[in-house]
Amino acid sequence: MVASAWRTPPPQCALALLEVAQRVPARPAEGYPIRRQERGFFRRVAGRPAPFGQAQDDRQPDAGPHGVRGRARGRPGQGRQDDARDTEALKNVDEKEKEKLVRQKIEELIGSIGADRDLARTSLGLKNLVQDVVDEVMGLGPIEMLLRDDEISEVMVNGPKKIYVERHGKLVLSERRFRDDGHVMHIIHKIVAPLGRHIDESSPMVDARLKDGSRVNAIIPPLALCGPVLTIRKFKKDQLTPKDLIKYGTLTEEMCDFLAACVRVRLNVLVSGGTGSGKTTTLNILSSFIPPDERIITVEDAAELQLRQEHVVSMETRPPNIEGKGEISIRDLVRNCLRMRPERIIVGEIRGGEALDMLQAMNTGHDGSLTTGHANSPRDMIARLETMVMMAGMDLPSKAIREQIASAIDLIVQQNRLRDGSRKITHITEVAGIEGDLVVLQDIFRFEQTGVDERGKILGRLKPTGIRPKFMHKFQEEGIVLPARIFMSKDEESAAW
């Protein structure tokens, strides 16, 4: 059993090795190398429960070197004292120290098993095996290595045998694998349990986040027919800056200066786009332009925003419990944050009736609010806002809703993910008011596609339309001076010279 576990591929051997380490007797000369205290140590680090039917402190001691069970050596109750001491010690160390301690113990176990069974000659390197076990105990098992890869932006687990990653905007099948459905479920529970959320057959879908803010979604059978499905959208370790977006071609320097001025003069900005287009990243960039002396309150389904200011109050929704009670929605939190003296309200994403509360907040003195929504164009975003307001259950006429939208929203930033995987701000559009029953929109900047090169990369340029927004006077009132060339196309700029 030991040899087969040792030779299994790295993604599959971690749990097998842990089971082996708990069962294999050591050489008689060494007595009890895999002690009861060590098993308790690994369970406390990995969150693994005691064997079924036994309390954590009532497990029987290990078999002796000849397979005979007996009392643990030492004073009565010594094992429980060691367990308590280990637990207390683990509470007082940070994650890096804990991982170092776990790695040392794993290396000792692997070394003793390998030397006893003459496994050091196998093709699998000890270093890779140790890392796999550490990932299983401390991290998220087979996908932990993928999460450490900075070139990977998304990890998609389609059952235990298929793990896809997004690398440089393209989907690639990874070589990593889980052992079975139970292994995937163990990792999902490991993610959602610290957040107080649960997933089972009665509640087979859950949204969560990792410690670094990465977004997590899980759906399990019977809804997912291929087995448990886990999707993780990674957040970069280093926060992106406006200069990074300019370097990646997401926007131009002129567009960045214009957006920074709009945030500083407290315009209400809505970032729209499709799934995976980079809306949250752009929202983070926009929030970085907020002055540091303002009180900011954020409302999200799963906390993802990474604001750099000090005075930030973050709130997160709560799903219903097993009995279907205790749910706190985004709409509840938006209503509550109005009583918290906010100077800026940032809603991670509006999907339903909370759109009405957000519009009312923008129209009642809470200027400078930021939010995102799903739409394929600025015009579609206006139509979706109208639909979401109707979802609030208020019997409002369409014209009244459109007037609310035209009065509340100042600017729509449209971000799209193009066919080549690149992400660009394709429109910066002013909401210029309402004429009759139609909300008037005018583009200030837009992306113009010119073709596709031989590698499939989309060619084009981000350019101003030559139209100056109606809220230019607000820049002057705040003492912000934007050069006229920001709003001039190249043809107009060359003609002016």
C-alpha positions as CSV (number, residue, x, y, z in Angstrom):
1,M,0.0,0.0,0.0
2,V,2.8,2.4,0.8
3,A,4.6,1.8,-2.5
4,S,1.4,2.3,-4.5
5,A,0.6,5.6,-2.7
6,W,4.2,6.8,-3.2
7,R,4.0,6.2,-7.0
8,T,0.7,7.8,-7.6
9,P,0.8,11.1,-9.4
10,P,1.4,14.2,-7.2
11,P,-2.2,15.5,-7.2
12,Q,-3.5,12.1,-6.0
13,C,-1.0,11.0,-3.4
14,A,-1.4,13.6,-0.7
15,L,-4.4,12.2,1.1
16,A,-3.2,8.7,0.4
17,L,0.1,9.5,2.1
18,L,-1.7,10.9,5.2
19,E,-3.7,7.7,5.5
20,V,-0.5,5.6,5.0
21,A,1.3,7.6,7.7
22,Q,-1.5,6.9,10.2
23,R,-1.5,3.1,9.6
24,V,2.0,1.9,8.7
25,P,3.9,0.5,11.8
26,A,7.5,1.7,12.1
27,R,10.6,-0.3,12.6
28,P,10.7,-2.1,16.0
29,A,13.9,-0.2,17.0
30,E,12.1,3.1,16.9
31,G,8.9,2.3,18.7
32,Y,6.2,4.8,17.9
33,P,7.4,7.3,15.2
34,I,3.8,8.2,14.2
35,R,2.5,9.0,17.6
36,R,-1.0,9.8,18.7
37,Q,0.0,13.4,19.3
38,E,1.3,13.7,15.7
39,R,-2.0,12.5,14.3
40,G,-3.8,15.0,16.5
41,F,-1.5,17.7,15.3
42,F,-2.2,17.1,11.6
43,R,-6.0,16.9,12.2
44,R,-5.9,20.2,14.1
45,V,-3.9,21.9,11.3
46,A,-5.9,20.4,8.4
47,G,-9.3,20.6,10.1
48,R,-9.8,16.8,9.8
49,P,-12.2,15.3,12.3
50,A,-11.5,12.5,14.6
51,P,-12.5,9.0,13.4
52,F,-16.2,8.4,13.3
53,G,-17.6,7.4,16.7
54,Q,-14.7,8.6,18.7
55,A,-14.2,11.9,20.5
56,Q,-11.0,13.8,19.7
57,D,-9.5,12.9,23.1
58,D,-10.8,9.4,23.4
59,R,-9.1,7.7,20.4
60,Q,-7.3,4.5,21.3
61,P,-3.5,4.6,21.3
62,D,-1.5,3.3,18.4
63,A,-0.6,-0.3,17.9
64,G,2.8,-1.2,19.2
65,P,5.7,-2.2,17.0
66,H,4.3,-5.8,16.9
67,G,0.7,-4.8,16.2
68,V,-0.5,-5.1,19.8
69,R,-2.6,-2.4,21.3
70,G,-1.9,-1.1,24.7
71,R,-1.8,2.0,26.9
72,A,0.0,5.0,25.6
73,R,3.4,5.4,27.3
74,G,3.7,8.0,30.0
75,R,1.4,9.3,32.6
76,P,-2.4,8.9,32.3
77,G,-3.9,11.8,30.4
78,Q,-0.5,12.8,29.0
79,G,-1.9,12.5,25.4
80,R,-4.7,14.9,26.2
81,Q,-2.2,17.4,27.7
82,D,0.0,17.1,24.6
83,D,-3.0,17.7,22.3
84,A,-4.0,20.8,24.3
85,R,-0.5,22.1,24.3
86,D,-0.2,21.6,20.5
87,T,-3.5,23.3,19.9
88,E,-2.5,26.3,22.0
89,A,0.8,26.5,20.3
90,L,-0.8,26.6,16.9
91,K,-3.0,29.5,17.9
92,N,0.0,31.6,18.7
93,V,1.9,31.2,15.4
94,D,1.2,32.9,12.1
95,E,0.5,31.0,8.8
96,K,4.1,31.0,7.7
97,E,5.4,29.6,10.9
98,K,2.6,27.0,11.0
99,E,3.4,25.9,7.5
100,K,7.1,25.6,8.4
101,L,6.2,23.4,11.4
102,V,3.9,21.2,9.4
103,R,6.5,20.8,6.6
104,Q,9.1,19.7,9.2
105,K,6.8,17.1,10.6
106,I,5.8,15.8,7.2
107,E,9.4,15.5,6.1
108,E,10.1,13.5,9.3
109,L,7.2,11.2,8.5
110,I,8.1,10.7,4.9
111,G,11.7,10.2,5.8
112,S,10.9,7.5,8.3
113,I,8.4,5.7,6.0
114,G,10.7,6.0,3.0
115,A,13.8,4.7,4.8
116,D,11.8,1.8,6.3
117,R,10.3,0.7,2.9
118,D,13.3,1.7,0.7
119,L,11.2,4.1,-1.3
120,A,13.9,6.8,-1.9
121,R,14.7,5.1,-5.2
122,T,11.3,5.8,-6.8
123,S,11.0,8.4,-9.6
124,L,8.9,10.8,-7.6
125,G,11.0,13.4,-5.9
126,L,10.7,13.8,-2.2
127,K,10.4,17.6,-2.6
128,N,7.3,17.4,-4.8
129,L,5.7,14.8,-2.5
130,V,6.3,16.9,0.6
131,Q,4.9,20.0,-1.2
132,D,1.8,18.0,-2.2
133,V,1.1,16.9,1.4
134,V,1.7,20.4,2.7
135,D,-0.7,21.8,0.2
136,E,-3.3,19.2,1.3
137,V,-2.9,20.0,5.0
138,M,-2.4,23.7,4.8
139,G,-3.9,24.7,1.5
140,L,-6.5,23.6,-1.1
141,G,-4.9,20.4,-2.2
142,P,-4.2,19.9,-6.0
143,I,-5.3,23.5,-6.9
144,E,-3.0,25.2,-4.4
145,M,-0.1,25.1,-6.9
146,L,-2.4,26.7,-9.5
147,L,-3.3,29.5,-7.1
148,R,0.3,30.3,-6.5
149,D,1.0,30.7,-10.2
150,D,0.8,34.5,-11.0
151,E,0.1,33.8,-14.7
152,I,-3.2,32.1,-13.9
153,S,-6.2,34.4,-13.4
154,E,-9.0,31.8,-12.9
155,V,-9.2,28.1,-11.8
156,M,-12.2,26.0,-12.9
157,V,-12.8,22.5,-11.4
158,N,-15.3,20.5,-13.5
159,G,-15.5,17.4,-11.3
160,P,-12.4,15.6,-9.9
161,K,-10.7,14.8,-13.2
162,K,-10.9,18.1,-15.1
163,I,-9.3,21.3,-13.9
164,Y,-9.1,24.2,-16.4
165,V,-7.2,27.4,-15.9
166,E,-7.3,30.8,-17.6
167,R,-3.8,31.8,-18.6
168,H,-3.2,35.1,-20.4
169,G,-6.9,35.2,-21.3
170,K,-7.1,31.7,-22.7
171,L,-8.5,28.5,-21.2
172,V,-6.1,25.6,-20.8
173,L,-6.7,22.1,-19.3
174,S,-4.4,21.5,-16.4
175,E,-2.6,18.3,-15.5
176,R,-3.7,18.5,-11.9
177,R,-6.4,16.1,-10.6
178,F,-8.5,15.3,-7.5
179,R,-8.8,11.8,-6.3
180,D,-12.7,11.7,-6.4
181,D,-15.8,13.7,-5.7
182,G,-15.2,13.4,-1.9
183,H,-11.8,15.0,-2.3
184,V,-13.3,18.0,-4.1
185,M,-16.1,18.3,-1.5
186,H,-13.5,18.3,1.3
187,I,-11.7,21.3,-0.4
188,I,-15.0,23.1,-0.9
189,H,-16.0,22.7,2.8
190,K,-12.5,23.9,3.7
191,I,-13.2,27.1,1.9
192,V,-16.7,27.9,3.0
193,A,-16.6,26.7,6.6
194,P,-14.5,29.6,8.0
195,L,-17.0,32.0,6.5
196,G,-19.9,30.5,8.3
197,R,-21.5,29.2,5.1
198,H,-22.5,25.7,4.2
199,I,-23.1,23.6,1.1
200,D,-25.0,20.3,0.9
201,E,-27.8,18.6,-1.1
202,S,-30.4,20.9,0.4
203,S,-28.3,24.0,-0.3
204,P,-26.1,23.0,-3.3
205,M,-24.8,26.4,-4.3
206,V,-22.6,28.8,-2.4
207,D,-20.6,32.0,-3.0
208,A,-17.5,32.6,-0.9
209,R,-14.0,34.1,-1.0
210,L,-10.5,33.1,-0.1
211,K,-8.3,34.9,2.4
212,D,-6.7,37.0,-0.4
213,G,-10.2,38.2,-1.6
214,S,-10.4,35.7,-4.6
215,R,-13.9,35.1,-5.6
216,V,-15.2,31.5,-5.1
217,N,-18.4,29.8,-6.5
218,A,-19.3,26.2,-5.9
219,I,-22.2,24.0,-7.1
220,I,-22.5,20.3,-6.3
221,P,-24.7,17.4,-7.3
222,P,-27.6,16.9,-7.9
223,L,-27.5,20.2,-9.7
224,A,-24.0,19.7,-11.2
225,L,-24.1,16.4,-13.2
226,C,-20.3,16.0,-13.7
227,G,-19.6,16.2,-9.9
228,P,-18.7,19.1,-7.7
229,V,-17.8,22.2,-9.7
230,L,-15.6,24.9,-8.2
231,T,-14.7,28.2,-9.8
232,I,-12.1,30.5,-8.3
233,R,-11.4,34.0,-9.8
234,K,-8.0,35.0,-8.4
235,F,-7.1,38.4,-7.2
236,K,-3.6,39.5,-7.9
237,K,-1.2,39.6,-5.0
238,D,0.0,43.1,-5.9
239,Q,-2.9,45.5,-6.4
240,L,-3.2,46.9,-9.9
241,T,-2.6,50.7,-10.3
242,P,-3.8,53.0,-13.0
243,K,-0.4,52.8,-14.6
244,D,-0.8,49.0,-14.9
245,L,-4.1,49.4,-16.7
246,I,-2.5,52.0,-19.1
247,K,0.4,49.6,-19.7
248,Y,-2.0,46.7,-20.5
249,G,-3.9,48.9,-22.9
250,T,-7.2,48.8,-20.9
251,L,-7.4,52.6,-21.1
252,T,-5.3,55.6,-22.1
253,E,-3.6,58.2,-19.9
254,E,-6.1,60.8,-21.0
255,M,-9.0,58.5,-20.0
256,C,-7.4,57.8,-16.6
257,D,-7.0,61.6,-15.9
258,F,-10.6,62.1,-16.9
259,L,-12.0,59.3,-14.6
260,A,-9.8,60.5,-11.7
261,A,-11.3,64.0,-12.1
262,C,-14.8,62.6,-12.2
263,V,-14.3,60.7,-8.9
264,R,-12.8,63.7,-7.2
265,V,-15.8,65.9,-8.1
266,R,-18.1,63.3,-6.7
267,L,-19.9,62.1,-9.9
268,N,-21.9,58.9,-9.6
269,V,-20.2,56.3,-11.7
270,L,-21.6,52.9,-12.9
271,V,-19.1,50.4,-14.3
272,S,-20.9,47.9,-16.7
273,G,-19.6,44.9,-18.5
274,G,-20.0,41.2,-19.0
275,T,-18.8,38.3,-16.7
276,G,-15.0,38.3,-16.4
277,S,-14.6,41.7,-18.2
278,G,-12.7,43.3,-15.2
279,K,-15.5,45.4,-13.6
280,T,-14.3,44.8,-10.1
281,T,-10.7,45.7,-11.0
282,T,-11.8,48.9,-12.6
283,L,-14.0,49.7,-9.5
284,N,-10.9,49.2,-7.4
285,I,-9.0,51.6,-9.6
286,L,-11.7,54.2,-9.5
287,S,-12.0,53.9,-5.7
288,S,-8.2,54.7,-5.4
289,F,-9.0,58.3,-6.6
290,I,-11.3,58.9,-3.6
291,P,-9.6,61.4,-1.1
292,P,-8.2,59.6,2.0
293,D,-10.2,61.8,4.4
294,E,-13.6,60.6,3.4
295,R,-15.7,57.9,5.0
296,I,-16.3,55.0,2.6
297,I,-18.9,52.2,3.1
298,T,-18.8,49.2,0.8
299,V,-21.6,46.6,0.3
300,E,-20.8,43.3,-1.4
301,D,-22.1,39.8,-1.8
302,A,-18.6,38.4,-1.1
303,A,-15.9,41.0,0.0
304,E,-13.6,41.5,-3.0
305,L,-12.8,45.2,-3.0
306,Q,-9.3,46.2,-1.9
307,L,-9.5,49.8,-1.0
308,R,-6.3,51.6,0.0
309,Q,-7.9,54.3,2.2
310,E,-8.0,53.9,6.0
311,H,-11.5,55.0,6.8
312,V,-13.4,52.1,5.1
313,V,-16.3,50.2,6.5
314,S,-16.9,46.9,4.6
315,M,-20.2,45.0,4.8
316,E,-21.0,41.6,3.4
317,T,-24.4,39.9,2.8
318,R,-25.4,36.8,4.7
319,P,-27.2,33.8,3.1
320,P,-30.0,32.1,4.9
321,N,-29.2,29.3,7.3
322,I,-30.3,25.7,7.0
323,E,-33.8,26.6,8.2
324,G,-34.1,29.3,5.5
325,K,-33.9,32.2,8.0
326,G,-31.4,35.0,8.8
327,E,-30.7,36.1,5.3
328,I,-29.3,39.7,4.9
329,S,-29.4,40.9,1.3
330,I,-27.6,43.7,-0.5
331,R,-30.8,45.8,-0.4
332,D,-30.9,45.5,3.5
333,L,-27.3,46.6,3.7
334,V,-27.7,49.5,1.3
335,R,-30.7,50.8,3.4
336,N,-28.6,50.4,6.6
337,C,-25.5,52.1,5.3
338,L,-27.6,55.3,4.7
339,R,-27.8,55.6,8.5
340,M,-24.0,55.3,8.9
341,R,-23.1,58.8,7.7
342,P,-21.4,57.6,4.5
343,E,-19.6,60.1,2.3
344,R,-19.1,57.5,-0.4
345,I,-21.2,54.4,-1.0
346,I,-19.7,51.6,-3.1
347,V,-21.9,48.6,-4.0
348,G,-19.9,45.7,-5.5
349,E,-22.7,44.8,-7.9
350,I,-26.4,45.5,-8.3
351,R,-28.5,42.6,-9.6
352,G,-32.0,43.3,-8.4
353,G,-34.2,45.5,-6.2
354,E,-31.3,47.1,-4.5
355,A,-30.9,49.2,-7.7
356,L,-33.9,51.4,-6.6
357,D,-32.3,52.0,-3.1
358,M,-29.0,52.9,-4.8
359,L,-30.7,55.4,-7.2
360,Q,-32.5,56.9,-4.3
361,A,-29.3,57.3,-2.3
362,M,-27.6,59.0,-5.3
363,N,-30.5,61.3,-5.6
364,T,-30.7,62.3,-1.9
365,G,-27.2,63.8,-1.3
366,H,-24.9,60.7,-1.5
367,D,-22.9,61.9,-4.4
368,G,-19.8,60.2,-5.5
369,S,-21.2,56.7,-5.3
370,L,-19.8,53.8,-7.3
371,T,-21.2,50.5,-8.4
372,T,-21.1,47.9,-11.1
373,G,-23.7,46.0,-13.2
374,H,-23.9,43.4,-16.0
375,A,-24.6,44.7,-19.4
376,N,-23.1,44.6,-22.9
377,S,-23.3,48.3,-23.7
378,P,-24.2,51.6,-21.9
379,R,-27.6,51.6,-23.6
380,D,-28.2,48.0,-22.4
381,M,-27.2,49.1,-18.9
382,I,-29.9,51.7,-18.8
383,A,-32.5,49.1,-19.8
384,R,-31.2,46.7,-17.2
385,L,-31.4,49.4,-14.5
386,E,-35.0,50.0,-15.4
387,T,-35.7,46.2,-15.1
388,M,-33.9,45.9,-11.8
389,V,-35.9,48.8,-10.3
390,M,-39.1,47.0,-11.3
391,M,-37.8,43.9,-9.4
392,A,-38.0,46.0,-6.2
393,G,-41.8,45.5,-6.2
394,M,-42.6,49.2,-6.5
395,D,-45.3,49.9,-9.0
396,L,-43.6,52.8,-10.6
397,P,-44.3,54.1,-14.2
398,S,-41.4,53.6,-16.7
399,K,-41.0,57.4,-17.2
400,A,-40.5,58.0,-13.4
401,I,-37.9,55.2,-13.3
402,R,-36.0,56.7,-16.3
403,E,-36.1,60.1,-14.7
404,Q,-34.6,58.6,-11.5
405,I,-31.9,57.0,-13.6
406,A,-31.1,60.1,-15.6
407,S,-30.9,62.2,-12.5
408,A,-28.8,59.7,-10.4
409,I,-26.2,58.3,-12.8
410,D,-23.6,60.8,-14.3
411,L,-21.2,58.4,-16.0
412,I,-21.2,54.8,-17.4
413,V,-17.8,53.1,-17.9
414,Q,-18.3,50.1,-20.2
415,Q,-15.6,47.4,-20.0
416,N,-15.6,44.4,-22.3
417,R,-13.5,41.3,-22.7
418,L,-12.5,41.0,-26.3
419,R,-12.2,37.8,-28.3
420,D,-8.4,37.7,-27.9
421,G,-8.8,37.7,-24.1
422,S,-7.8,41.3,-23.6
423,R,-9.9,43.6,-21.4
424,K,-10.6,47.2,-22.5
425,I,-12.7,50.1,-21.5
426,T,-14.7,50.4,-24.7
427,H,-16.9,53.3,-23.8
428,I,-16.9,56.2,-21.3
429,T,-20.4,57.6,-21.7
430,E,-22.2,60.5,-20.1
431,V,-25.8,60.3,-19.0
432,A,-26.9,63.7,-20.4
433,G,-30.5,63.7,-19.2
434,I,-33.8,62.7,-20.6
435,E,-35.7,63.8,-23.6
436,G,-39.3,62.6,-23.7
437,D,-39.2,59.0,-22.6
438,L,-35.6,58.4,-23.7
439,V,-32.5,58.7,-21.6
440,V,-29.9,60.6,-23.6
441,L,-26.4,59.1,-23.7
442,Q,-23.3,60.6,-25.3
443,D,-19.9,58.9,-25.6
444,I,-16.9,60.9,-24.3
445,F,-14.3,58.1,-25.2
446,R,-14.7,54.9,-27.1
447,F,-12.7,52.0,-28.5
448,E,-12.5,51.7,-32.3
449,Q,-11.5,48.3,-33.7
450,T,-9.5,48.4,-36.9
451,G,-8.8,44.7,-37.5
452,V,-7.2,41.5,-36.3
453,D,-3.5,40.5,-36.8
454,E,-2.2,37.1,-37.8
455,R,-2.0,36.0,-34.2
456,G,-5.6,36.7,-33.6
457,K,-4.9,39.9,-31.5
458,I,-7.5,42.6,-31.9
459,L,-6.2,45.8,-33.3
460,G,-7.7,49.2,-32.5
461,R,-7.4,52.4,-30.5
462,L,-9.0,54.2,-27.7
463,K,-9.9,57.7,-28.7
464,P,-12.0,60.7,-27.6
465,T,-15.1,61.5,-29.6
466,G,-14.5,65.3,-29.5
467,I,-17.6,65.9,-27.2
468,R,-17.1,67.7,-24.0
469,P,-19.3,66.5,-21.1
470,K,-22.0,68.8,-19.7
471,F,-20.6,68.5,-16.2
472,M,-17.3,70.3,-17.1
473,H,-18.3,73.2,-14.8
474,K,-17.9,70.9,-11.8
475,F,-14.2,70.5,-12.6
476,Q,-13.8,74.2,-12.7
477,E,-15.7,74.7,-9.4
478,E,-13.3,72.2,-7.7
479,G,-10.2,73.8,-9.2
480,I,-9.5,70.8,-11.5
481,V,-8.0,71.8,-14.9
482,L,-8.1,69.3,-17.7
483,P,-6.3,70.2,-20.9
484,A,-8.6,70.6,-23.9
485,R,-6.6,68.0,-25.9
486,I,-8.0,65.2,-23.6
487,F,-11.4,65.6,-25.5
488,M,-9.9,66.2,-28.9
489,S,-9.5,63.5,-31.5
490,K,-6.1,63.3,-33.4
491,D,-7.6,65.0,-36.4
492,E,-9.0,67.9,-34.4
493,E,-5.7,68.2,-32.4
494,S,-3.6,68.3,-35.6
495,A,-6.0,70.8,-37.1
496,A,-5.7,73.0,-34.0
497,W,-1.9,73.0,-34.4
